[in-house]
Amino acid sequence: MILHLDLDNTIIYSARRGIGSRKKCVEYYQGRGVSFVTERTAELFGSLPESVLAVPTTTRTIEQYRRIDLMTGPLRYALVCNGGVLLKDGDEDAEWYEESLRLAAGSAAECERAREILLADENRIFEVRYIQNLFLFTKSADSGKTVAALREKLDPALVDVFLNGNKVYVIPANLDKGTAVRRFRKRIAAERGGGEPVFAAGDSVADLSMLREADVGIAPRELAGLPGLRKDAVIMDGTHVFSDDLLEFVLRSADCRRNSPEDLRVCTEGK
């Protein structure tokens, strides 16, 4: 099984999020703890069998991703920069990145237009960054207003515009997480034959394409009914922290596949 995992608010949480007192710090920045996992998530993640290939799939930059320590040792693969950069055994895959640049090239003019809009935005409270020459990132004091202006002026066929709190992203349409999942499935198939089912878990609108592209998409109840969410998505009921629930589901599914590897459906019936 291949398991694509968004990170922030899917597996790890900021100090502001209420995940209980039983938690472990997995990221330090400027001398303070900024990201945490529940003790249960740490236990579950550490107990994933070798048959589950966990692949963090995140908008975080390379530097931001490398600050995280999930206490399991280095993961073999990670997709960072919204899937535009593949890390293999911690190193950047040059071939993958070059392909990402080619995919983004068709949206370059629209990204430049977005940059000009953001530079003139009176609500902007952070510099406009062109992450790895792939997508734009900034912060806004009124991110809803900033995103609305971008969506009004930009071509949705060329770029996607997302917000996450006060963070604003403008991402080439060909560099969404769904594209990254599809590319990674092809890469793994070339390396070891393929055939593994692909699971994906995420908590935000930016993750919807990833959930659609996977064989099984896992989402928190906050996304239930959201336009663009696949109808057969596995929705966690919110009884526990999302990370705990989704990893328990993945472990049940892995056990199920060992008993009936030819039938993916039985792996999701117990949701």
C-alpha positions, 0 to 999 in steps of 0.5 A: 500500500502507498499512503500519501499523507498531508502533514499540517493538520493531518498528521502534525498540529500547531501548538494552538490546536487542541489535541490534548496534553498527551503529545510529542513535539516533532518540530522546533523553530527558533528554539521553540516547539511549533508542531506536535503529534499525539502520543497515539499517532506517534505509536501508530505511525511507528507501527506501520508495517513494511507493506505500507509506504508512507509518503508525506505529500505537503506544500511545505518547502524542503527546509520546512519539511526537514525540520520535522522529526516523526521519530521513525527515522528518515522516510524513503520518499517525501513529496514537498513543495506541493509535490513539485519536489521529490525527496528520495532518501532525503536527497532531491530527485533532479529528474522529478524537479525538471519535470515539475518545472516543465509542468509549471511552465504553461502557468508561468505568465499567470503566476507572474500576473498573480505576483503583481496582484499580490505585490499591490495587495494592501492586505499582504503582511509577508513577502511574496515568495516564488517557491522553487520557481514552482508556485507563489506563497505569501500571507494576508491580514485578510486572506479571504479578500486576497484570495477572492481578488486573485480568483476574480482576476486569474484563469482557473484553468491555469492556476489554483488559489488556496488559503490556509489561515492567513497563508495564500498560495497560487499554484499551477494547475498542473502541479496540484497534489493529485498530479503528484500522486499520479506521477508517483504511482507511475514512478513506483510502478517503473521501479517495482512493478506497481499494483499497490493500492494508493491511499491518501489523507488530507484535511483541506481544499488543497488536498482534494485532488490528491484524495480524488486521484488515490484509490482510497481518499480519507478526510475529516468530517469538516470536509464532508459535503464539500464540492470536489470531495469524492463521493466515496471518500472515507470520512472520519467521524471526529471521535478522536484526533484526525491523525489517530483515526486515519492511521487506525483505519490504514492499519485495519486496511493493511491487515485486511489486504493481507487476508484478501489482497485482491479485494480493495473494497473489503479494506474500506468497509469497516470505516 
